[in-house]
Amino acid sequence: MIFDRDWARSILVLALVVVATLAAAGVTPFREEVDTALVISVDVSNSVDERRYELQMEGIATALEDEEVISAITNGPQGGIVLSVMTWADRPRVAIPWVKIKSREEAAEVAARVRALPRHTGEFTCLAKMLRNVSDKVVTQIPVKAYRIVVDVSGDGSDNCNNREPIEAIRDELVDWGVTVNGLPILEGGEKETLEEWYKTHVKGGIGSFVLPANGFEDFERAIRQKFVIEMSGIDPSIYHRRAMLAGDQATTR
């Protein structure tokens, strides 16, 4: 079946109208609610070798087991989140479909699934194509009511595909639907001096959005852990940055 993008947009808009109408009437259209729906999208393009892939997957898994992250997940008003993991290069792939986390045990189960993910690779860094997939096929499939929808984008390079539509247009489409897009550029190699600014200009968007870089793949675990705390708790990034600096944790939220 050919996927009709206009049809998907119409369905999402209609769903948002229905949710707003029912909420105004005091009716909850979902059987369950969570604080955050988080899409974790990970670059697995040609520059990401086996070691770098493992550093990213282990970083995500370790972050999900971190006490501060678990506290951010479980201490919100709804006491939980849903998340989905995507890997992307030439094409995006949903590696872990939407899964609920409302306890330490559920976080550990998802961490184990992340560690067991087989490597998926490709030649190019097609970030715009990944965001289009998120917009059309991932955000539209959130199985619960989420008070925040966040797309977490990490990668070590700028988009190098011949895209049919500008990346900014897709990002702005997500933002118009109430989605926040955050960036985790991995500063390594030839683009180190410019990649963070590129993410700020072309990727970052939405309420409370931010860019938090990793200083190379070895620093990915630290960066993704801090990013998760901010995204899952809804705390202001600048406030978290000040707290982390006072605690001696070298946060690089900007």
Secondary structure by P-SEA (a helix, b strand, c coil): ccccaaaaaaaaaaaaaaaaaaaaacccccccccccbbbbbbbbcccccaaaaaaaaaaaaaaaacaaaaaaacccccccccbbbbbbcccccccccbbbbccaaaaaaaaaaaaacccccccccaaaaaaaaaaccccccccccccbbbbbbbbcccccccccccaaaaaaaaaaabbbbbbbccccccccccaaaaaacccccccbbbbbbbccccaaaaaaaaaaaaaaacccaaaaaaaaaaaccccccc
